[in-house]
């Protein structure tokens, strides 16, 4: 196994990472790497996993004057992360529908 893959695997083994601007008012050290562009502003995020050239995260962000929660999936291409998927939750009502749908299938997983 190459050193690069081993490093990515080791980085992905850590517990879920969380960074927040709202807690301290400071930009998290790793925030410069969060590949979200203006006018979107990341307020907080949790890395779900980051390995094998893929990065999945849940991000609380502000888009203009509104907040939303987005699930992001980025792929590493060269020296940068490129967005492959984004799924936004815009309200508590949307979340309730999504949560109920997922919970109805979760028992099927091992």
N, C-alpha and C positions, 0 to 999 in steps of 0.2 A: 504494500500500500504506500502511496506517495506521501511525503511529508505534508503537502498541502491538504490532502484529504484527511490525514490524521489530525492536523490542527483544527480543521473545520469540525470534525467529529468531537474532539475534546471541547471545543467552544460550545457545541450544541448540547453537551451533557449537563451544563449548569442548570439550576432551577430557573423558572420563568423570571426573566429580567423585567424590571419596571423602572421607568424614568419619568419624572414629573417636573414641569415648569411651575405649576400652580402651587406646589408645596413650598418651594424656596424662592420662587421668582427668578431663579437662575436657569440658564440654558444647560440641560444635562450634558456632561462631557461627551457622551456617545451620540447626542442629538445631531451633530454635524453629519453623522453617517446615515441618519434616518432619511431615506430618499423620498421626501415629500416636498413638493414645490409650491411656492406662492401661487395663488392667494390662500392656499390651505396652510394652517398653522397647527402643528402638533402640540397638544397640551399635555398629553400623557400617553404612554404606550407600554405594552407588555409584549415581549418577544415570546412567541410560542415555541419556535425552534429556529435554529440558524445553523444549517449543516448541509454538506454536499452541494454547495453553491445555491442553496435556496434559503430564503428568510421569510418566515410567517409571523405576523404580528397583529395584535388588536390595538387600534389607535383611536384615542379620543382627540378629535380635532375641531377646529373652528374654521368654518367656511363662510366668509363674510361675517355676518353677525350671528350665525346659527352654529350650534354644536351638533356633532354627529359622531357615531362610533363606526369605524370601518375595519373590516378584516382585510389585510393586505397580504399578497404573496409576491415577492420579488425574486428575480433570478440574477445571479452575478454574471456579468458579461465583461470580461477584462477587469478593469479597475473600478467598475461602477455597478450599482444595483439598478435593474430595470423592472418596472412594475409589470407583472403578468396578469394579476387579478386584483380586483377591489370590489368589496361588497359592503354597502352602507346601510346602517340602521339609523333612521331619522326620528323615530319616536318610541315611546314606551309601548304603544299599541303594536307597532311593527315588531318589537322585540318579543312581546307576548305571543304573537302568531308564530314567529320563528322558533321560539323556545318550545311551544307546545308541539309543533311539527317534529322537531328533533327528538324530543322526549318520547314521542310515540314510536320511534324507531330504535332508540338507544339500547333497548333490551335485546335487539338482534345481534349486537356486537359481543364479542368474547372478551 
